[in-house]
Structures are given as C-alpha cells and as structure tokens.
Amino acid sequence: MPESLACGVIPEWNLTELVHRGCPVCNEDCPIPVCLRPDRLAIHRCAGCGMIYLADIPGKNDLDMLYRVYGEYKGYISSSRRTTVYSFLKKLRLCRENFFIRILDDFDGISEMRLCEIGASYGDFLQLARFRGATVSAVELDDAAVSHLQETLKIPAYHIAGELPDMQDIICARSVFEHIPSPGTVLREISEKLAGDGRLLLSVPNGANLDTIGPAWAGFRVDMEHLNYWTPRTFAQLLARYGFYVEQYWELNQLATARNRSVPTFFSRILKKGTWMPGRDGRATLAVLARPV
C-alpha cells in the first residue's frame, strides 16, 4: 500500500494470543484466505455459506480493553464532547436529515415507542429518537460514553442487552455487528428483549464490495477492529437463523478516505484532515430493517 494512502488506526493486537473461530453464520470451519489487513490479521471467506470474516481474532483481553475506551480510540472525544446536548433547532434539522430516523418514521413510526440502541456511543441518535417521542435506553461498553449517557443525557444505559428491564418496540444496532466475535449470541439476547411485533434496525459495512472491487476494497483497511464483513445474503441468513426476516434493506454511502499530505493544501485545511465526506450514492453501508417471524 502506498504511504500516501491512509488507513485506519492499527491496533497493537497480541498476535500470539489470537483465537480461532468457526464461521459466525453457519459455524462451519472451512475458511478460504482472501487477503491480509494492515494489522496483519487475515480476512477469510467461508467455503460453505460465503460469509466474509476473520477466522483468527484478537483475544478477549485485547477486545475488552479496546471497547472500554473505544470513543477515545476512534477520536470521538473532544474537549467539549462529553457535554454535547443538541438544541431544539439542531434536533429538528437532524431528524429531517438522519436516514435511520426516516426509516423508522416511514415504517410504523417512533412516537410512544420503547427504543433501545445497542452500541449507543455518546447518544447522538438517541437524542433524536427521544425528540421524536420515543422512550429511549442504551446498551454500551465504553465507560466514558456510559457516564455521558447517564449523567448528561439522563438516558438509562446497560452493558448488555440482557440487562434491559423492559421489552422493546424497536432495537437499533448501527455499526455493531461487524465488531462482535459471536454475533449469534448477541442476536439471541436481542430477540429475547424485542416485542413480538417489534422492529430491528441494523447497519454494517457492506462486505458485498469484495465481489465488486476485490481485496483492494478500502473497507478492509479503514476499521481494523472489524471482525465480520456482512453481505445482504449472509446477514439475512444469520437473521433467519434467530427468527427474523428482512423486511427491507438498503445499500448506501461511500467510505470517507483520505490521503496523507506532507504539506496541507488550502482545501484540506478547511476539511480538517483532507477527508472528502461524500453523499449516500454508493454501496459502502448495508442497512437492514428486520422483524420477528
């Protein structure tokens, strides 16, 4: 990879303590190597069902340490970030712009619904859902994010879905299932907390780009904490296995990538890191609306 081509933060995994696993969709253990990421972990494809995943993943200690400080690792925290509360006008604007709020509005609405977000981070989405009339709660691992949710936003926050005290009408997990070593376990916990006529709204990086672009797809070098790369087909297979059917799905967005520059240009200074933030035309993200069978 050329030095001018940026990649994501490379974690310092303990490569001597990698854990082997079977396919997270079909549980078969027949991985075919695809490519090597910049963090020296190999991406594989299941010979049985076609799932794209890491057959050898970082150990539990490495992953636990990462997600306890995930906001800091990803650069989500700034000097004022922990006290960010959206104004009325900003929430009004963001609700009109937010793709996932619009999905929920179009499919049975949000008002008076019990909505939980898995991987809520600092609660940006939950502020919007609450503004639209939902009773919101969060599941989050990052300690600083949990404090912000509970103390600043006054949103109940839990570490696992099983701790939720009430059944939920809507459960959202945006940019979560690419991180999970055992996605079936989490999906089972979610199914036990979702009302019988509830909605499950998910989004993940779209692994179908492997077939379109090949191993050079930027998604393999942007976020190296990702363990799974879902396609519409493999995600639907996992959901069906745990009692969900896909009602709708969308492919959208382009990855925001940057080139490292020794001398910042005028435009890169304006855009802070020289990162072009494109619109929704593209297939970098897979969004899925599912319901219990």
N, C-alpha and C positions, 0 to 999 in steps of 0.2 A: 504494500500500500504506500503511495507517495506520502512524504512527510507533510506536504501541504494539505492533504486531505484529512479533515478532522474525524476523530472517532470519539465515542463517549469515554467517560471516566473508566479506567481499567482497575477493577478491584484487585486487591492483593489476596487472592484466594490461597489457601493452603492446599497446594496441588497433591500433596502426599496423603490427604485425607478425603479425597473425592469418594462419593457414594454412588454406586451403580444402582440403576433402577430400570424396571421394565417400561414399556410404553404406557403413558398416562391415560390412554384411551382404551386400548384393548388388553393391556397387561402382558402382551407377548414380549419376548426378549430377543428380537431379531433386528437390531439397529444396523442401518447401512450408513457409513460415513458420508457426509455432504461437504463440509468444509471446517476449517479451524478459525475460531474467532481471535481477535487481538489479545484476549486474556488467556489464550492457549487452551480453551475448552472446545471440544469438538461438538458440532451440530450433526445430528443423525436424522434419518427418516426410517420409520417403522416399515419393514418389508410386508407386514400384514395389512395394516389399515391406512398407511400413508402419513401418519402423524409425524410432524417435524418437532424434534425435541433434543435436549441434552441427555444422553444416556448416563453420563457420569457428571454429577452435580456437586457443588460445594457442600461441605459438611454442615450439620445443623448449627454448630457454634458460629461458623462464618456467616450463615444466613441470619441467625438471630442477632448477631452484633450489627450487621448491616441495617436491618429493619428497625432496630431501636433508635437509630439516628438517621433514618432514611431521608428526612427533609433536609438535613444538613448535607448529606452525601450528594443529593441531587441539586443543591443550591436553591431550595425553595425558601430558605430562611434569610431574611434581610433584617436590618436594624429595626424596622417597623412592622415586619411581617406578622409577629405574634399578636399584634393588637389590631389587625385589619378587620374592620367591620364595615360592610358595604352600606352606603347611604341608600335612601329610598329611591332616588333617581337612578343610581347605578344599578340597583337590583331590578328596577323596571326595565332598563335598557338591556341588561344581561339576560333576563328571562326571555326577551324577544330574540336574542341572538343565539342562545345556547341550544345546540342541536338536540341534546338529550332531554331538556325540559320540553322542547317542542314535540318530541316523540311521545312523551308521557301525556302531554296535553291532548294530542291527537288520538291516543288510544286509551280512552276511559278517564282521562283527567288526573289531577293531582290533589285538588282541594278535598280536605277532610279525609285524606288517606294517611295511613301509617307507613312511613317510608324510612328505610334504613339503607345507608350506603356502606358497603364493605370497602375498606381502603379509603376512608374519607379524607385523609390528609388533614389540611387545615380548615376544612369545612366550607370551601368556596361554593361547591354545588349544593350543599345542604342549606346554606343561607338562601339560595334561590328557591329551593323546594319549600322551605318554610314560608317564604314570602308568598308563594303560590297557594298556601293554605294547608300544607301537609304537616303532620306531627312527625318530627324527624328524630333519628338516632343514628349512631355511628359505630362502626367496628374499625379499629385502627391499632397498629402495633407501635408506631413511633411515639415515644414517651412525651416529647415536646408537643407534638400535634394533639395528643390526648388532653394535655393540660390546657391548650388553647381552646379546644372544643368545649371542655367542661367549664373552665373558669371565665373565658372571654365571651364565647358564643352561647353558653348555657345549654349545650346540646349533650344529652346523655351519651357516653362513649364506653365501649366494651372492647376487650381484647380478642374475643372470638364470637362467632355468630351464636354459638350455643348458650352464651350468657344473656342474650336478649330476653327480657321478661315477657314480652308480648308477641303474638303473631303479627306479621307484617303484610300489608296490602301490596307493597312494592319493595323489592330489594334491588339495589343497583350495585354493580361491581365493575367500575370502569378502570381499565388498565390494572387489573388484578390477576387474572387467570394465567397470564404469561409468567408470573413470578412464583407460582405455587408448586412445590415438589409433588404433592399428591392432590391434584385438583378434584378428583372424585370424592375425597373425604370432605373437602370444603363444600362441594355441591350438595352432598348428603345433608350436612349441617344446615345449609340454606333451605333445602326442601322441607326440613322439619320446622322452620320458622316462617314459611311463606303460606299465606292463606290459600285455600283451595282454588279460588278464582283470582289469585294474585298474579302479579307481573314480575318478571325477572329481566332487568335491563343490563346488558353486558357490553363491554368493548375491549378489544385486544388489538395488538398489531397484527396485520393481515399476512400470515405466512404464505398465502397463495402467491405472493410476489416471488417466491422461489421458483415457481413454474414459469412465471412471466419473464423474470430478469435473470434468474440463476443465482449461484452462490455470491455474486457481487452485490446483491441487494443490500442497501445501506442499513436495513433493519438488523442485520447480523453484526454491525459494528457500532451501533448507537447506544444501546442499553444492554450492558453486559451482565446485568443482574437477571435478565430474562432466561427462563429455563424451558419455556414452551412457545412454539410458534404455530398458532391455530389457523386453519383454513375454514371456510364455511362448512365444508363437509365434515372435517374431524371435530369441529366444535358441536355441530348438530349430533354427531354420533355420541359424544360424551353426554350431552344434554338428554338424549333419548335414553341412555343407559340409566339415568337417575330420575326418569319420569317427567321430562319436559319435552315439549315440542316447539319448534321455531315458528313463530307467527310471522315475523318479518325480519329481514336482515338488510344491512346497507354496507357498501364499501365506499370509503371516502378519504379525503385528505392526502397530502403529500408529506413526507418526512421533512422536517426542518433541519438542514445540514449546513455546515459552514466550512470554509477553508481558512486555515491558519495563515495569517499575513504578518510578515516581519514589520512592515510599515502600514498602519491602519489608513485606509482610504477615507475620504470625506463621508461617503455613504455608510461605510462600516462603522464609523464613529457614531453616526446618527442611529444606526440599528444596533448599537452597543457591541455585539460580537460578530458583526458581519453575517448574521443569520437571516436568511430570507424565510419569512413566515407565509407560506402560500395559502390559497383557499382550499375549499373542500373537494375540488376536482382531483381525483386520484383514487388509489386503492390501498393506501398505507394502513388504514384503520378498518377493522371489521366491527360493526355494531350489530347486536342481536337482541330482539325482543322475544322472550320465550314465556310460556305459561305451563303450569302443571297439566299433565294428561288427564 
